[in-house]
């Protein structure tokens, strides 16, 4: 019948087609807009780049320069008043419900000028995609009606809602509000789920904020980044080339002498190094100290475990007071807590020459090995074995 469109599909077929169409949009956002354009972590073949641009024009009316600039500003000003879409500042409700509106408000000429560099400015961008932004989604509506009949109306509506809800709302909102953290980066970014399938891998938001220039968003063995799977698939056909996706740090068993490469390696992998410090030093020491804690502190053991490794700037004043109370009563906990911050000063302190950083790291390891804390001594030996990954 004419009202079923040219394809005359069943309900289940229509649902399947809708999921495929929206998934293509998600892939276009995560591969083209995010990993390629905003972070320059991925090279794409010109044919693939233009397909993504065309598809996003048809399904989101999104301009590459605008999206790229706003996202770069988000990283540069994360969790501050200048962040275009921070739930920490604006509230989770506003970011979830008004994510697309926040993008529109943030697309000021100043933002585009400062953060929109190295984005397409060719003839078709100037004369079609940017000039007639709404024409693409109108053409999508016409195609849907022709192919799917009256069902094309709700399919088009789902397509138009998909990115505002999942990308602008869920990733930017929930991704800075709920979830787990592999790494203590300086903002509140969290992994929504270890299985990054529905939103193309963008669920692994804490991983991304920790290593923003990595084309691969998964970091643990159980995490799935379907976007990375597509990159590998396109790479087989010469359509994609990831620029960086793994830390340059390389562990050399038996290595005992520190050098400048050791400093460079652990600085590059500093978030993973601090994660190891938590696992190898803080957690086992805390388990030992648990039996010595009084009845007032012991019920807050789980919270204390989080606070010891939490990024200091993200600890709330009330929690900071509680943490300080525990550290005053347990000298060994204070010692490993202070040593963790001393280690972080190696890469946070500006202006140090490589040899000065090396001397500071050697001094840190010397003090750790003389601390009398077995786990701290073992971690110092662990750090000595790092070097740069050999060139393939």
ROLUMBA-194152 format. One line per field, with one value per residue: residue number from 0; residue in one letter; x, y, z of N, C-alpha, C in turn. Coordinates in pm, whole numbers, plus 50000, padded with zeros to 5 digits. Layout:
N
i c(NUM|...)
aa c(A|...)
n.x c(X|...)
n.y c(Y|...)
n.z c(Z|...)
ca.x c(X|...)
ca.y c(Y|...)
ca.z c(Z|...)
c.x c(X|...)
c.y c(Y|...)
c.z c(Z|...)
END
This chain:
392
i c(0|1|2|3|4|5|6|7|8|9|10|11|12|13|14|15|16|17|18|19|20|21|22|23|24|25|26|27|28|29|30|31|32|33|34|35|36|37|38|39|40|41|42|43|44|45|46|47|48|49|50|51|52|53|54|55|56|57|58|59|60|61|62|63|64|65|66|67|68|69|70|71|72|73|74|75|76|77|78|79|80|81|82|83|84|85|86|87|88|89|90|91|92|93|94|95|96|97|98|99|100|101|102|103|104|105|106|107|108|109|110|111|112|113|114|115|116|117|118|119|120|121|122|123|124|125|126|127|128|129|130|131|132|133|134|135|136|137|138|139|140|141|142|143|144|145|146|147|148|149|150|151|152|153|154|155|156|157|158|159|160|161|162|163|164|165|166|167|168|169|170|171|172|173|174|175|176|177|178|179|180|181|182|183|184|185|186|187|188|189|190|191|192|193|194|195|196|197|198|199|200|201|202|203|204|205|206|207|208|209|210|211|212|213|214|215|216|217|218|219|220|221|222|223|224|225|226|227|228|229|230|231|232|233|234|235|236|237|238|239|240|241|242|243|244|245|246|247|248|249|250|251|252|253|254|255|256|257|258|259|260|261|262|263|264|265|266|267|268|269|270|271|272|273|274|275|276|277|278|279|280|281|282|283|284|285|286|287|288|289|290|291|292|293|294|295|296|297|298|299|300|301|302|303|304|305|306|307|308|309|310|311|312|313|314|315|316|317|318|319|320|321|322|323|324|325|326|327|328|329|330|331|332|333|334|335|336|337|338|339|340|341|342|343|344|345|346|347|348|349|350|351|352|353|354|355|356|357|358|359|360|361|362|363|364|365|366|367|368|369|370|371|372|373|374|375|376|377|378|379|380|381|382|383|384|385|386|387|388|389|390|391)
aa c(X|X|X|X|X|X|X|X|X|X|X|X|X|X|X|X|X|X|X|X|X|X|X|X|X|X|X|X|X|X|X|X|X|X|X|X|X|X|X|X|X|X|X|X|X|X|X|X|X|X|X|X|X|X|X|X|X|X|X|X|X|X|X|X|X|X|X|X|X|X|X|X|X|X|X|X|X|X|X|X|X|X|X|X|X|X|X|X|X|X|X|X|X|X|X|X|X|X|X|X|X|X|X|X|X|X|X|X|X|X|X|X|X|X|X|X|X|X|X|X|X|X|X|X|X|X|X|X|X|X|X|X|X|X|X|X|X|X|X|X|X|X|X|X|X|X|X|X|X|X|X|X|X|X|X|X|X|X|X|X|X|X|X|X|X|X|X|X|X|X|X|X|X|X|X|X|X|X|X|X|X|X|X|X|X|X|X|X|X|X|X|X|X|X|X|X|X|X|X|X|X|X|X|X|X|X|X|X|X|X|X|X|X|X|X|X|X|X|X|X|X|X|X|X|X|X|X|X|X|X|X|X|X|X|X|X|X|X|X|X|X|X|X|X|X|X|X|X|X|X|X|X|X|X|X|X|X|X|X|X|X|X|X|X|X|X|X|X|X|X|X|X|X|X|X|X|X|X|X|X|X|X|X|X|X|X|X|X|X|X|X|X|X|X|X|X|X|X|X|X|X|X|X|X|X|X|X|X|X|X|X|X|X|X|X|X|X|X|X|X|X|X|X|X|X|X|X|X|X|X|X|X|X|X|X|X|X|X|X|X|X|X|X|X|X|X|X|X|X|X|X|X|X|X|X|X|X|X|X|X|X|X|X|X|X|X|X|X|X|X|X|X|X|X|X|X|X|X|X|X|X|X|X|X|X|X|X|X|X|X|X|X)
n.x c(50084|50034|50069|50253|50494|50772|50927|50770|50773|50763|50657|50859|51077|51090|51161|51414|51547|51540|51703|51946|51987|52007|52227|52429|52444|52540|52794|52904|52924|53099|53332|53394|53325|53412|53655|53814|53783|53760|53965|54178|54279|54258|54294|54099|53984|53927|53682|53531|53523|53370|53131|53045|53014|52808|52602|52560|52471|52228|52096|52129|52168|52402|52685|53022|53235|53116|53043|53293|53438|53289|53315|53591|53623|53482|53660|53878|53779|53664|53417|53397|53266|53270|53242|53061|52858|52831|52720|52792|52814|52582|52379|52233|51979|51926|52125|52061|51801|51818|52031|52086|52008|52196|52425|52363|52354|52619|52760|52908|53048|53303|53381|53386|53588|53813|53831|53767|53950|54114|53902|53656|53635|53557|53412|53158|53095|53072|52872|52660|52629|52671|52533|52272|52158|51928|51821|51914|51795|51535|51538|51596|51358|51182|51287|51248|50967|50911|51032|50935|50672|50391|50506|50752|50742|50757|51000|51176|51144|51257|51520|51590|51584|51780|52066|52056|51946|52106|52382|52425|52276|52291|52571|52714|52583|52509|52757|52925|52836|52729|52855|53154|53506|53805|54038|54186|54128|54136|53878|53521|53454|53309|53289|53013|52923|53083|53055|53070|52859|52596|52622|52835|53085|53131|53039|53249|53358|53522|53765|53814|53843|54070|54266|54250|54342|54352|54262|54134|53896|53850|54001|54037|54042|53787|53631|53442|53475|53297|53329|53604|53625|53505|53693|53917|53813|53770|54032|54144|54068|54202|54085|54096|54315|54447|54601|54708|54681|54762|54944|55281|55446|55656|55702|55984|56090|56310|56467|56659|56789|56728|56642|56619|56426|56268|56137|55996|55829|55665|55546|55397|55218|55086|54830|54761|54971|54913|54680|54781|54930|54729|54619|54840|54961|54799|54548|54622|54763|54563|54386|54535|54538|54278|54185|54284|54141|53905|53567|53418|53530|53554|53302|53299|53476|53473|53418|53640|53839|53789|53833|54105|54237|54118|54100|54235|54126|53862|53743|53494|53440|53342|53400|53673|53747|53680|53858|54103|54087|54107|54365|54519|54503|54616|54922|55065|54888|54872|55130|55153|54961|55061|55293|55186|55095|55330|55454|55286|55347|55567|55491|55315|55441|55560|55812|56039|56346|56434|56643|56621|56368|56422|56605|56436|56253|56420|56491|56242|56192|56404|56337|56094|56177|56310|56117|56010|55771|55641|55488|55516|55789|55811|55668|55828|56046|55910|55856|56110|56149|56036|56027|56055|55835|55962|56031|55824)
n.y c(49880|50233|50396|50262|50307|50283|50060|49898|49768|49540|49586|49504|49501|49772|49876|49760|49881|50146|50137|50073|50300|50506|50414|50445|50720|50765|50643|50813|51049|50978|50880|51062|51342|51349|51182|51221|51499|51678|51590|51505|51246|51051|50961|50989|50853|51063|51007|50866|51059|51256|51122|51091|51362|51438|51264|51343|51602|51543|51415|51546|51817|51925|52130|52090|52256|52397|52191|52077|52296|52358|52122|52108|52334|52246|52053|52219|52396|52244|52160|52416|52754|52833|52607|52458|52268|52152|51930|51949|52217|52332|52160|51835|51787|52000|51965|51710|51748|51973|51957|51991|52256|52386|52342|52499|52756|52783|52814|53055|53334|53396|53160|52980|53093|53071|52799|52647|52568|52415|52282|52178|52402|52415|52445|52314|52306|52577|52666|52486|52294|52463|52691|52610|52474|52345|52219|51960|51788|51815|51696|51439|51374|51372|51158|50948|50940|50867|50615|50468|50534|50643|50563|50672|50913|50879|50746|50939|51125|50987|50970|51242|51295|51135|51203|51450|51340|51108|51173|51462|51483|51238|51148|51391|51469|51247|51125|51287|51263|51017|50682|50480|50525|50479|50621|50896|51164|51527|51625|51557|51341|51029|50674|50556|50303|49983|49868|49991|50033|50113|50392|50414|50376|50600|50583|50531|50750|50859|50736|50858|51134|51116|51026|51205|51227|50980|50734|50510|50417|50230|50083|49886|49525|49421|49611|49746|49905|49989|50169|50168|49917|49962|50140|49975|49799|49971|50039|49810|49832|50050|50293|50429|50552|50520|50759|50756|50536|50396|50404|50533|50424|50160|49855|49708|49415|49350|49574|49818|50059|50402|50645|50926|50848|50686|50870|51015|50813|50738|50981|51025|50815|50879|50875|50609|50511|50621|50487|50230|50276|50311|50051|49889|50000|50181|50042|49779|49864|50003|49796|49655|49841|49855|49696|49834|50062|50273|50230|50437|50516|50284|50203|50375|50284|50209|50454|50598|50460|50541|50818|50843|50801|50980|51253|51546|51804|51753|51666|51707|51969|51876|51602|51622|51710|51485|51300|51414|51388|51110|51069|51202|51033|50798|50738|50595|50584|50853|50890|50733|50864|51125|51067|50989|51231|51371|51229|51291|51557|51556|51562|51769|52001|52284|52379|52232|52081|51789|51640|51737|51648|51376|51356|51426|51215|50998|51066|51049|50772|50675|50767|50633|50367|50366|50390|50188|50073|49805|49776|50023|50030|49822|49934|50147|50008|49895|50122|50186|50014|50111|50228|50392|50285|50065|50165|50046)
n.z c(50000|49941|50168|50316|50206|49969|50034|50197|50463|50745|51092|51271|51099|51040|51289|51316|51101|51185|51412|51290|51128|51321|51455|51267|51270|51531|51507|51319|51467|51684|51554|51340|51415|51685|51751|51524|51423|51655|51833|51682|51677|51498|51161|50869|50562|50277|50139|50331|50533|50408|50368|50635|50709|50533|50615|50881|50838|50725|50934|51178|51145|51224|51245|51157|51247|51459|51643|51696|51804|52036|52179|52220|52381|52601|52705|52761|52952|53151|53391|53493|53519|53257|53110|52851|52899|53169|53414|53678|53726|53606|53675|53670|53564|53386|53188|53092|52988|52828|52653|52373|52338|52496|52348|52124|52239|52312|52081|51997|51811|51914|52046|51829|51676|51841|51918|51696|51501|51215|51082|50834|50559|50299|49963|49957|50224|50290|50111|50116|50348|50577|50501|50440|50677|50779|50564|50518|50715|50637|50385|50473|50602|50385|50235|50418|50432|50170|50149|50373|50410|50604|50837|50825|50954|51239|51244|51148|51355|51572|51479|51483|51754|51859|51883|52039|52277|52351|52304|52352|52588|52761|52751|52799|53030|53225|53202|53350|53600|53707|53754|53708|53787|53626|53631|53810|53689|53644|53641|53677|53516|53421|53364|53208|53144|53114|52871|52576|52354|52273|52250|52087|52212|52356|52607|52774|52930|53132|53076|52832|52899|53047|52868|52623|52358|52251|52016|52088|52324|52525|52816|53008|53034|53025|52910|52640|52337|52084|51881|51840|51729|51478|51375|51347|51156|50934|50899|50790|50527|50443|50506|50742|50999|51305|51517|51769|52040|52260|52570|52587|52769|52882|53038|53176|53279|53547|53511|53675|53691|53686|53437|53210|53030|53186|53349|53152|53060|53283|53332|53101|53133|53365|53490|53487|53634|53885|53934|53964|54192|54378|54379|54447|54672|54840|54886|54994|55228|55361|55414|55604|55809|55884|56097|56310|56331|56495|56623|56523|56281|56126|56002|55787|55605|55329|55204|55284|55150|54888|54908|54967|54727|54562|54331|54452|54420|54376|54604|54844|55087|55341|55328|55308|55560|55715|55605|55679|55955|55989|55884|56069|56286|56200|56121|55925|55712|55651|55564|55326|55179|55153|55013|54769|54667|54650|54447|54234|54201|54043|53772|53771|53842|53685|53445|53518|53430|53232|53362|53619|53691|53684|53896|54105|54100|54157|54417|54537|54518|54670|54927|54956|54959|55196|55379|55533|55484|55335|55096|54976|54932|54745|54536|54458|54351|54139|53980|53885|53673|53443|53104|52780|52522|52279|51941|51686)
ca.x c(50000|50112|50103|50364|50616|50826|50983|50659|50834|50685|50690|50990|51177|51101|51237|51553|51601|51558|51822|52063|52005|52055|52362|52519|52461|52630|52928|52950|52961|53216|53452|53428|53324|53483|53793|53890|53782|53786|54088|54285|54335|54225|54288|53996|53991|53835|53549|53463|53497|53258|53008|53002|52964|52679|52505|52529|52390|52094|52033|52143|52189|52517|52798|53147|53311|53048|53054|53434|53476|53223|53372|53726|53607|53442|53781|53965|53716|53577|53364|53403|53154|53282|53212|52931|52753|52873|52616|52844|52786|52446|52282|52211|51849|51936|52207|51987|51681|51843|52165|52096|51998|52324|52517|52327|52394|52765|52820|52929|53159|53430|53414|53420|53717|53923|53840|53720|54055|54137|53776|53629|53588|53555|53298|53031|53067|53028|52755|52551|52612|52656|52436|52137|52171|51805|51780|51949|51697|51412|51558|51585|51215|51122|51332|51180|50828|50907|51072|50862|50534|50357|50600|50868|50729|50815|51141|51245|51142|51357|51651|51616|51601|51884|52188|52028|51922|52215|52513|52421|52219|52344|52717|52757|52521|52538|52901|52994|52751|52718|52938|53278|53626|53931|54149|54151|54156|54109|53737|53431|53415|53289|53247|52873|52912|53205|53023|53040|52797|52480|52663|52956|53207|53134|53005|53374|53387|53638|53882|53839|53895|54205|54350|54163|54397|54357|54154|54070|53841|53852|54130|54043|54018|53644|53561|53419|53457|53258|53387|53737|53605|53484|53821|53999|53752|53802|54177|54171|54042|54276|53996|54118|54446|54457|54730|54758|54577|54814|55050|55416|55521|55687|55758|56097|56120|56450|56535|56674|56847|56639|56698|56522|56315|56181|56054|55905|55732|55564|55472|55297|55119|55070|54702|54768|55066|54843|54586|54861|54965|54610|54603|54959|55005|54692|54448|54674|54793|54435|54333|54610|54502|54135|54163|54328|54051|53804|53432|53362|53586|53542|53186|53322|53595|53459|53430|53780|53913|53771|53890|54251|54288|54039|54163|54219|54041|53723|53694|53408|53496|53305|53478|53813|53762|53678|53983|54210|54072|54163|54509|54581|54504|54689|55041|55105|54799|54916|55257|55132|54880|55151|55384|55114|55091|55469|55478|55211|55412|55667|55438|55234|55527|55602|55943|56150|56418|56430|56736|56566|56260|56486|56659|56323|56198|56517|56479|56115|56209|56495|56259|55994|56246|56356|55999|55972|55640|55677|55418|55575|55921|55792|55622|55946|56117|55825|55873|56242|56152|55966|56102|55969|55806|56047|55967|55797)
ca.y c(50000|50356|50456|50187|50348|50199|49934|49821|49683|49505|49667|49464|49547|49917|49899|49724|49986|50266|50116|50081|50439|50585|50368|50511|50856|50757|50614|50936|51145|50938|50866|51180|51466|51342|51133|51280|51645|51749|51551|51472|51117|50954|51005|50921|50870|51171|50954|50835|51186|51328|51049|51126|51500|51439|51193|51427|51713|51488|51358|51629|51958|51967|52187|52034|52359|52426|52077|52064|52407|52346|52009|52147|52425|52164|51997|52325|52465|52142|52176|52555|52834|52848|52478|52473|52174|52076|51906|51991|52361|52365|52064|51721|51799|52094|51906|51599|51792|52086|51941|52052|52401|52432|52346|52615|52876|52791|52835|53198|53363|53391|53018|52921|53147|53023|52652|52579|52559|52289|52218|52200|52531|52402|52504|52252|52345|52717|52694|52391|52245|52574|52788|52552|52374|52270|52149|51819|51711|51815|51590|51311|51352|51336|51022|50855|50928|50794|50475|50398|50581|50719|50525|50758|51026|50846|50712|51068|51185|50915|51014|51379|51294|51041|51270|51535|51261|51019|51238|51589|51465|51129|51150|51515|51479|51130|51099|51367|51260|50882|50582|50444|50594|50404|50713|51018|51285|51647|51661|51455|51247|50891|50574|50522|50158|49926|49817|50108|49985|50193|50528|50406|50378|50724|50549|50523|50893|50885|50696|50960|51257|51089|51020|51263|51216|50839|50690|50396|50463|50125|50073|49763|49408|49393|49724|49732|50028|49946|50265|50117|49806|50019|50196|49862|49750|50067|50034|49698|49875|50172|50409|50494|50529|50581|50825|50715|50464|50328|50482|50502|50360|50019|49794|49620|49334|49343|49703|49878|50192|50506|50740|51026|50777|50640|50985|51042|50704|50743|51106|51000|50720|50918|50835|50465|50494|50648|50376|50121|50313|50281|49906|49824|50060|50233|49943|49680|49929|50033|49670|49626|49939|49848|49638|49930|50177|50268|50201|50553|50525|50159|50196|50460|50228|50215|50595|50634|50398|50628|50951|50837|50809|51077|51378|51634|51919|51709|51625|51807|52018|51788|51478|51656|51714|51347|51238|51469|51329|50974|51078|51245|50920|50684|50797|50522|50628|50988|50877|50689|50967|51234|51018|50989|51368|51405|51168|51367|51687|51537|51604|51890|52117|52335|52440|52146|52017|51641|51591|51775|51552|51247|51364|51425|51078|50914|51101|50993|50627|50652|50786|50525|50243|50378|50419|50076|50022|49708|49802|50143|49988|49743|50021|50221|49916|49882|50241|50183|49926|50171|50295|50422|50170|50063|50198|49923)
ca.z c(50000|49928|50296|50374|50138|49861|50085|50254|50564|50864|51208|51322|51003|51057|51412|51286|51014|51268|51494|51202|51088|51435|51488|51172|51320|51646|51456|51254|51571|51762|51472|51262|51492|51812|51751|51413|51414|51780|51903|51586|51717|51394|51022|50792|50416|50234|50105|50457|50600|50348|50397|50771|50706|50464|50698|50997|50787|50702|51054|51299|51108|51304|51174|51209|51319|51585|51735|51733|51890|52167|52252|52264|52493|52715|52764|52810|53066|53211|53527|53537|53472|53113|53046|52784|52941|53287|53514|53808|53737|53563|53727|53581|53497|53274|53081|53034|52915|52739|52598|52240|52354|52549|52234|52041|52311|52322|51948|51976|51719|51987|52067|51699|51633|51926|51929|51575|51400|51140|51045|50692|50510|50153|49893|49996|50362|50291|50027|50137|50484|50673|50452|50446|50782|50801|50442|50528|50790|50556|50285|50544|50624|50255|50203|50508|50388|50043|50169|50479|50418|50724|50943|50813|51046|51370|51225|51140|51489|51651|51430|51528|51899|51901|51929|52155|52398|52390|52305|52424|52720|52844|52763|52864|53161|53310|53195|53450|53720|53761|53689|53776|53740|53620|53655|53881|53613|53722|53637|53732|53410|53466|53266|53232|53133|53053|52737|52493|52230|52235|52214|52006|52292|52433|52745|52849|52931|53220|52997|52729|52959|53094|52749|52520|52223|52213|51927|52153|52450|52627|52884|53086|52949|53018|52848|52496|52261|51950|51788|51808|51636|51345|51329|51300|51033|50828|50879|50700|50390|50417|50520|50872|51060|51438|51540|51900|52114|52377|52635|52539|52877|52859|53159|53144|53398|53585|53498|53807|53681|53634|53342|53165|52967|53294|53387|53041|53051|53390|53317|52997|53184|53505|53547|53509|53745|54010|53954|54019|54330|54458|54392|54503|54798|54927|54925|55091|55356|55424|55469|55725|55912|55916|56230|56411|56331|56600|56577|56454|56146|56052|55911|55669|55539|55183|55165|55306|55041|54771|54932|54966|54589|54487|54291|54568|54389|54364|54736|54906|55215|55452|55313|55333|55706|55762|55562|55761|56088|55982|55861|56195|56380|56142|56060|55805|55605|55612|55493|55186|55112|55118|54908|54642|54617|54613|54316|54134|54178|53937|53642|53784|53858|53555|53429|53555|53321|53243|53464|53750|53717|53714|54031|54198|54102|54230|54558|54584|54532|54782|55049|54963|54996|55335|55462|55618|55439|55230|54969|54919|54883|54623|54428|54411|54262|54020|53896|53823|53557|53329|52999|52666|52435|52160|51814|51610)
c.x c(50087|50154|50212|50497|50665|50875|50879|50710|50738|50730|50829|51102|51198|51183|51386|51620|51630|51683|51949|52091|52060|52196|52465|52546|52556|52773|52987|52997|53091|53342|53491|53436|53418|53630|53877|53898|53823|53923|54204|54355|54323|54227|54183|54015|53891|53695|53468|53431|53376|53126|52956|52947|52825|52570|52464|52447|52245|52023|52042|52147|52310|52632|52928|53224|53248|53068|53197|53475|53416|53283|53513|53718|53566|53564|53869|53911|53630|53545|53382|53280|53154|53258|53074|52821|52796|52757|52661|52810|52638|52339|52252|52082|51858|52014|52133|51874|51708|51982|52183|52092|52129|52429|52491|52373|52546|52832|52833|53044|53295|53476|53457|53556|53832|53941|53805|53823|54061|54007|53742|53576|53586|53425|53166|52995|53009|52892|52637|52532|52592|52547|52293|52137|52047|51760|51805|51843|51561|51421|51546|51438|51146|51160|51261|51034|50817|50935|50981|50718|50509|50449|50726|50864|50795|50962|51225|51252|51247|51498|51687|51642|51727|52008|52161|52009|52047|52349|52512|52371|52290|52495|52763|52700|52559|52687|52984|52920|52747|52811|53064|53397|53745|54047|54100|54198|54103|53965|53653|53385|53412|53254|53104|52854|53041|53181|52976|52986|52688|52519|52802|53087|53217|53092|53130|53432|53506|53767|53918|53896|54035|54304|54272|54213|54413|54237|54077|54024|53840|53993|54146|54002|53870|53565|53554|53394|53425|53310|53527|53728|53584|53614|53910|53945|53786|53952|54216|54157|54111|54195|54018|54258|54450|54596|54792|54649|54631|54925|55187|55501|55537|55756|55865|56134|56271|56525|56539|56728|56747|56714|56587|56402|56218|56085|55951|55794|55625|55485|55364|55185|55083|54939|54700|54864|54997|54736|54659|54900|54848|54600|54718|55000|54886|54598|54504|54709|54665|54373|54404|54567|54357|54109|54202|54236|53946|53665|53369|53406|53554|53419|53204|53442|53587|53476|53575|53868|53905|53843|54042|54308|54215|54122|54131|54124|53893|53663|53614|53465|53465|53385|53625|53841|53768|53809|54098|54206|54134|54314|54583|54596|54590|54806|55080|55016|54837|55043|55235|55047|54971|55249|55315|55111|55230|55501|55408|55274|55520|55616|55350|55318|55584|55748|56061|56215|56415|56522|56688|56451|56317|56540|56548|56262|56291|56508|56350|56129|56301|56421|56155|56058|56296|56239|55965|55835|55664|55615|55474|55714|55908|55748|55737|56028|56042|55846|56007|56243|56082|56065|56005|55951|55895|55970|55950|55866)
c.y c(50125|50414|50378|50220|50248|50064|49842|49719|49653|49593|49635|49506|49697|49952|49870|49831|50112|50255|50125|50226|50525|50542|50430|50655|50860|50734|50739|51038|51104|50928|50997|51307|51459|51305|51197|51433|51714|51719|51511|51341|51013|51022|50922|50949|50979|51123|50928|50963|51256|51254|51086|51268|51507|51376|51277|51549|51668|51450|51445|51779|52015|52014|52137|52134|52386|52314|52066|52172|52394|52232|52042|52242|52349|52103|52105|52390|52371|52170|52318|52628|52849|52718|52488|52383|52088|52055|51944|52137|52391|52275|51957|51734|51888|52032|51791|51646|51901|52079|52009|52204|52459|52440|52471|52745|52896|52825|52984|53220|53353|53247|52953|52968|53086|52872|52577|52565|52420|52210|52256|52340|52530|52457|52448|52285|52487|52735|52598|52361|52358|52672|52739|52439|52287|52191|51999|51738|51711|51706|51452|51275|51308|51193|50918|50833|50847|50645|50399|50443|50660|50684|50611|50876|50995|50805|50839|51133|51119|50959|51153|51386|51222|51110|51366|51458|51188|51089|51366|51573|51363|51137|51274|51531|51366|51101|51185|51365|51123|50787|50554|50516|50499|50491|50839|51139|51406|51694|51541|51352|51104|50800|50532|50371|50104|49874|49932|50067|50080|50332|50526|50405|50501|50701|50551|50664|50928|50848|50804|51088|51239|51089|51074|51246|51071|50804|50574|50438|50356|50114|49946|49646|49381|49505|49706|49869|49990|50042|50223|49998|49854|50078|50085|49805|49841|50066|49921|49737|50007|50298|50485|50460|50597|50640|50785|50646|50386|50413|50440|50435|50211|49963|49693|49540|49328|49474|49772|50020|50290|50595|50836|50959|50722|50751|51015|50938|50716|50874|51089|50910|50750|50874|50685|50434|50517|50543|50255|50151|50282|50131|49841|49877|50095|50124|49837|49741|49958|49907|49633|49716|49927|49797|49733|50051|50162|50251|50317|50557|50402|50152|50279|50412|50243|50358|50641|50581|50484|50761|50951|50853|50913|51199|51484|51750|51883|51663|51737|51847|51926|51659|51503|51659|51573|51276|51285|51412|51190|50979|51122|51128|50804|50736|50726|50559|50768|50979|50835|50790|51082|51192|51015|51129|51418|51349|51246|51503|51678|51588|51729|52017|52160|52385|52354|52084|51865|51587|51624|51683|51415|51247|51358|51286|50984|50939|51043|50843|50594|50665|50675|50395|50246|50398|50309|50019|49932|49741|49925|50113|49913|49830|50104|50135|49897|50001|50240|50105|49986|50236|50329|50299|50175|50095|50069|49928)
c.z c(50000|50062|50369|50306|50035|49911|50148|50358|50678|50980|51261|51228|51015|51181|51387|51201|51095|51354|51412|51164|51202|51476|51393|51217|51439|51601|51390|51356|51639|51678|51404|51348|51613|51797|51639|51422|51544|51839|51811|51624|51607|51257|50949|50644|50375|50200|50232|50533|50541|50366|50535|50776|50645|50551|50819|50957|50769|50832|51179|51270|51182|51215|51238|51294|51455|51686|51787|51832|52030|52247|52302|52383|52618|52783|52827|52938|53149|53358|53582|53484|53320|53038|52981|52839|53059|53384|53655|53832|53712|53622|53624|53503|53373|53158|53014|52943|52812|52676|52463|52249|52408|52440|52150|52107|52311|52190|51915|51878|51788|52008|51937|51651|51711|51920|51800|51465|51337|51118|50901|50661|50357|50096|49942|50140|50366|50222|50046|50287|50586|50631|50465|50549|50795|50679|50452|50601|50719|50449|50349|50567|50495|50216|50290|50467|50260|50064|50265|50495|50545|50841|50940|50908|51180|51357|51221|51278|51580|51609|51481|51678|51943|51958|52044|52284|52442|52400|52390|52566|52806|52860|52839|53005|53254|53314|53288|53583|53787|53685|53768|53712|53741|53664|53724|53801|53690|53716|53680|53628|53463|53350|53300|53235|53074|52912|52649|52358|52183|52188|52150|52082|52380|52578|52835|52863|53021|53148|52896|52788|53014|52979|52629|52377|52178|52126|51988|52292|52560|52685|52965|52997|52928|52951|52696|52435|52118|51844|51746|51713|51494|51288|51274|51169|50916|50797|50785|50555|50356|50431|50650|50923|51196|51460|51673|51976|52233|52438|52583|52647|52850|52983|53119|53269|53424|53575|53634|53803|53621|53536|53300|53100|53070|53335|53278|53035|53158|53385|53212|53047|53329|53567|53575|53624|53878|54039|54013|54164|54423|54484|54469|54641|54888|54976|55020|55227|55431|55484|55599|55841|55958|56057|56342|56422|56440|56539|56499|56307|56063|55962|55783|55589|55387|55132|55179|55194|54915|54789|54925|54826|54505|54451|54396|54541|54381|54497|54798|55043|55333|55448|55343|55483|55763|55727|55650|55902|56093|55968|55986|56292|56331|56060|55930|55686|55556|55527|55347|55108|55067|55009|54772|54582|54581|54475|54206|54105|54070|53803|53651|53797|53723|53560|53470|53432|53340|53353|53605|53788|53754|53857|54136|54210|54179|54380|54617|54609|54651|54915|55067|55009|55140|55432|55562|55585|55318|55095|54899|54862|54751|54506|54372|54316|54131|53926|53822|53691|53434|53231|52888|52581|52312|52033|51734|51475)
END
